[in-house]
């Protein structure tokens, strides 16, 4: 991955976001709560943006490992993102990012409804 100010900014945002989210959700790292769905969607957005920028999967998984309370969900989102194609046009990349974030939100939301039932 070419190192640019944009990539460094994304890296810093992802690291900071994961730390904040890990601290907020540490007691229930994988609890499916509706308020977490937006947070998961935000993580999915950043991860897929990094994937579309051709960031190394190992780099993102290393970030996840730095937050043990949140490592599992971050790893799952990262692996899912890297199972998706990388596109060359900005329009396709943006569509892929939005679609992936929506899918992660939907999975979370469905799981929260299963728990509530």
URLINMO-V167864 format. One record per residue. RES is the residue in one letter. SS is DSSP state (A for helix, B for strand, O for the rest). PSI is psi as a letter, one per 40 degrees, with the letter a starting at -180 (NA if undefined). Layout:
BEGIN
res=RES ss=SS psi=PSI
res=RES ss=SS psi=PSI
END
This chain:
BEGIN
res=X ss=O psi=h
res=X ss=O psi=h
res=X ss=O psi=h
res=X ss=O psi=i
res=X ss=A psi=d
res=X ss=A psi=d
res=X ss=A psi=d
res=X ss=A psi=d
res=X ss=A psi=d
res=X ss=A psi=d
res=X ss=A psi=d
res=X ss=A psi=d
res=X ss=A psi=d
res=X ss=A psi=d
res=X ss=A psi=d
res=X ss=A psi=d
res=X ss=A psi=d
res=X ss=A psi=d
res=X ss=A psi=d
res=X ss=A psi=d
res=X ss=A psi=d
res=X ss=A psi=d
res=X ss=A psi=d
res=X ss=A psi=d
res=X ss=A psi=e
res=X ss=A psi=d
res=X ss=A psi=d
res=X ss=A psi=g
res=X ss=O psi=d
res=X ss=O psi=e
res=X ss=O psi=h
res=X ss=O psi=g
res=X ss=O psi=i
res=X ss=A psi=d
res=X ss=A psi=e
res=X ss=A psi=e
res=X ss=A psi=d
res=X ss=A psi=d
res=X ss=A psi=d
res=X ss=A psi=d
res=X ss=A psi=d
res=X ss=A psi=d
res=X ss=A psi=d
res=X ss=A psi=d
res=X ss=A psi=d
res=X ss=A psi=d
res=X ss=A psi=d
res=X ss=A psi=d
res=X ss=A psi=d
res=X ss=A psi=d
res=X ss=A psi=d
res=X ss=A psi=d
res=X ss=O psi=e
res=X ss=O psi=f
res=X ss=O psi=i
res=X ss=O psi=h
res=X ss=A psi=d
res=X ss=A psi=d
res=X ss=A psi=d
res=X ss=A psi=d
res=X ss=A psi=d
res=X ss=A psi=d
res=X ss=A psi=d
res=X ss=A psi=d
res=X ss=A psi=d
res=X ss=O psi=e
res=X ss=O psi=g
res=X ss=O psi=d
res=X ss=O psi=e
res=X ss=O psi=e
res=X ss=A psi=d
res=X ss=A psi=d
res=X ss=A psi=d
res=X ss=A psi=d
res=X ss=A psi=d
res=X ss=A psi=d
res=X ss=A psi=d
res=X ss=A psi=d
res=X ss=A psi=d
res=X ss=A psi=d
res=X ss=A psi=d
res=X ss=A psi=e
res=X ss=O psi=e
res=X ss=O psi=i
res=X ss=O psi=i
res=X ss=O psi=h
res=X ss=O psi=i
res=X ss=O psi=d
res=X ss=O psi=i
res=X ss=A psi=d
res=X ss=A psi=d
res=X ss=A psi=d
res=X ss=A psi=d
res=X ss=A psi=d
res=X ss=A psi=d
res=X ss=A psi=d
res=X ss=A psi=d
res=X ss=A psi=d
res=X ss=A psi=d
res=X ss=A psi=d
res=X ss=A psi=d
res=X ss=A psi=d
res=X ss=A psi=d
res=X ss=A psi=d
res=X ss=A psi=d
res=X ss=A psi=d
res=X ss=A psi=d
res=X ss=A psi=d
res=X ss=A psi=d
res=X ss=A psi=d
res=X ss=A psi=d
res=X ss=A psi=d
res=X ss=A psi=d
res=X ss=A psi=d
res=X ss=A psi=d
res=X ss=A psi=d
res=X ss=O psi=NA
END
